[in-house]
Amino acid sequence: MDSNLHSPERRLIDLKIEHADLNAMVDFASHAVPIDELMLRRLKKRRLLLRDQISQLELSLDPPEPA
């Protein structure tokens, strides 16, 4: 059971959930008045980092087939 909590598949799910949460936060922050530009930039940077981590993990779990 404990190994399932630390599996790459579980990590991928956690990253996707965090990415979705950040999407919601970016949407909310971009419509807030006044807009906190610094916070918005930090959220977007974190979201981009998560997207890169998700892509790398997906490739490691399901490597592309040779041509």
Secondary structure, DSSP 8 states (H G I E B T S, - for coil): -HHHHTSHHHHHHHHHHHHHHHHHHHHHHHHSSS--HHHHHHHHHHHHHHHHHHHHHHHHHS-----
